[in-house]
Structures are given as structure tokens and as C-alpha cells.
């Protein structure tokens, strides 16, 4: 599984002539990295006596962020598998009219799955903004840059995941699904920009 590869192996596999892992898996990894960085800041806050007054508030975040980190790590493989599902659907027999019909239906099903996986990654990544906001405000300031890099990974994960949704939407014939998905993404992207900018401004203010 991709998630079990070393960093060096994963990068090499990404760079190979195999189409997966690609941008979708890398976006999921970005989300996992965001959760990990925010988890580190939460840990550093809880371990510091200087921030004792917020320990009880921040402590639950450690386990919550760890759970999200693991969820996003699983999506690294889920995304690659969804792409492979599309490729397998195209290999189905198409000799008879019935086979053509079944093949076409399966292709559409797999394209939707290939869109839904990164869509889920993008939407789930939005949850991390709640943690970033709290940690930017109450977390250990010695790790404020890690909050910032976490937020940049959040933006990467959402935008990157949605790129992969959009490219699959072009092959989906269900117009209602396509329109609804586009509207969902537009709303999510607007939220990301609106909510991450103040966090990054705070990071900049602290380090400049």
C-alpha cells in the first residue's frame, strides 16, 4: 500500500510513469501533513507549563487531530484505487449491446467514485481550519510557523483535491450531480480563503 512506503519510495512512485499516485493522493497526503503539524502544535502546547491555563482545552485536540491524520493517510490509497477503478471499467468487454451498456454504466459509476473520493478529502480538510484557528489563538507561539505551514497544507489539500474532482466531472453525464458538486466546491473554496487568510496574517505578524 502507498501509505506504507517510505517518504523516498512514495516520492519515487509518484515520479514514475505510473499515473497513480498522482495529484489526488498527494493532496490527501497534504491534508495528513496539515493534521500532523497541528497535532504537533497541540502537543507542544499541552507539554508547556507556560500554557497551563489552556491545557484542558487543547488536550482533546491531540487525539482528534491524530484521528484525522490517519483518515487522510487512508485516502492516499483510496484515491489511487479510485483512479484504477476507472481504468478497469474501460477494460470491460464491449462486444454485444448489453456488454456496451453495462460497460458504459460501470464507467460512469467509477468516474463518480473517482470524483467523490477527492471531494470527500477536500470537504473533510475544512474541519482542520477549526483547529488551526484555535491553535493560532491559544497554541504555543514557539510553533506558530507550524500552524502556518499546516494552513498552507490545508489550502493545498482542498484546492488540489478539487482539481481532481473537476477533471472527473468532465466525464460524468449526470448533469444534476455535476452541478451540485460544482456548487459544493465553490462554497468550500470560498470558506477556505475567507478563514485561512486571517490565520496566515497572524502567523506573519508573530514572526515579522
N, C-alpha and C positions, 0 to 999 in steps of 0.2 A: 504493500500500500504506500501511496505517496507520503502520507503523514509519518511513516516510519523511516523515511530516508533521512540521511544526514543533511545538513544545510548544503554542503558541497554537492552531494548526489542530487538533491532536489533542483538546485540551480542548473546542474549539467543536464538533467532530464528536461527541464524547461527549455534549455537552449538547443536541444536535439531536434531532429527533423520530425519527431512525433508531434501531432497537433495538440495533444494533451499530455501534461498540464499546460494550460495557457493562461490567458488573462483572467478567466473566471476563478481558477484555483489560486492564482497569485492574489486576487482581490480577497478571497477568503482568508488567505494567509495574512494579508494586511489587517483584516479585522481581528484575527487571533493575536497579532502583534500589538494592536491597539489595546485589546483587553489585557494582555500580559503587562504592558507598560503601566497602564492604570492600576493594575493589581499590585505592581511593584511599589507605586507611589502610596497606595493604601497600606501596604505592609510597612513601608518606611515611616509612615505617619503613626501607625499603631505602636511601632517599636521605639518611637522617640518620646521621652518624658516631656519634652517641650510642648508636645501636642496632646498631653494627657486629657485635657478637657474635651477633646473630640474623639477619644479612643472608642467609646461605646457607640458613637455614631458611625465611625469609619470601619470598625472591625467587621461588621457583616458584609461590607463591600468586598473584602478579600475573597471569601468563598463564592460570592455571586459572580465576581469577575473571573474567577477560576473556571466556573461552570460555563460561562460564555466563551472563554478562551477554548475550552475543549469542544464546545459545539462548533465553533468556527473551524477548528482543526479538522473535524469530521467533514466539513463542507469542502475541504480541499479535494478529497476523493469523490465526494458526491458530484461535484461539478464536472470532474474529468469523466466520471461514469455516465453522466447525463449526455455529454457530447458523444461518447462511444455508443450510447443508445440510438442516437440519430444515425450514426454510421451503419449500425447493424440493421436498422429498419430499411435502409436503402439497398441492402443485400438480399432482401426477401424476394422470393420468386414472383415473376410478373408475366407468366405465360398465358394464363387464362384471364377472363374478365373478372372473375371472382378473386383471383390472386392479386390482380391490379388494384381492385377495390380495397382489399384487406391491407395491402402494402401501403396504399395512399393514406388510409386511416391510421395505420401504425406510425407512419412518418409524422403525421400531424400530432399524434399523441406524444411522440418523443420530442418534437420541437417545443411543445408546450412544457414538457418536463424540463427541457434544457433552458427554457426561459424562467420557469418557476424556481429553479434552484438558485440562480444568482439573484433573482428578485427577492427571495427569502433572505439571502445573505445581506443584501442592501438594506432591507427593512429591519432586520434584526440588529444590524450595526447601529442603527439610530438609537437603540437603547443605551449604547455606550456613552452617548452625549450626556445623559443624566449623570453618569459617574464622573465624567470629565469636568462638568460644571461644578460638582460638589468638591472634587479634589483640587480644582484650581482655586476655589474659595477657601477651603479648610485644610487642604493637604499640606504635607511637608514642603516648604518652599525651596529646600535644597534640591528637590526633584521636580521643580516646576517645568524645566525643559522637557522632562519625560512626559509630563501631561501634554505639552505642546506637540511633541513628536507622536504621541498617541492620537491626538486630534487630527494631525496630518494623515495618519494611517486610517482614521475613520473616514476622512474625505476620500482618500484613495480607494478604500474598500467600497464605499457607496457608489461613487462615480464609475469605478472600474466594473463593479458587478452589473450596474445598469447598462453599460456599454454592451455587455454580453447578453443582457435581456433584449436590447434593441435589435441586435443583429439577428436574433432568432425570431423576433416579431415579424421581420420581413418575409418569413417563410410560412407564417401561420395565417390560415384562411378565415378563422373565426374573428370577424371584424369587431364584435362586441368585446371579446376578450382582449384584443389588441388595444382598443380604445380605452378600456378600463385600466389596463396595465400601464399605458402611457400616462394617464391621469394620476395614477398612484405614484409613479416615479417622479413626475413633475412636482407633486406636492412634497414628496420626500426630499428631493434635491433643494427645494426652497427652504425647507426646515433645516437641512444641513448647513447651508450658507448662513442663514439667519442666526443659528445657535452656536456655530463654531467660531465665527468671527470675533465675538466678544472674549471668548476664551483665549484665542491666539493673541488678541490685543493685550490681555492681562499678562500673558507669558512675556510678550515683548516689553511691557512696562517693567516687569520684575528684573529682566536681565540687561536692560539698557540704562 
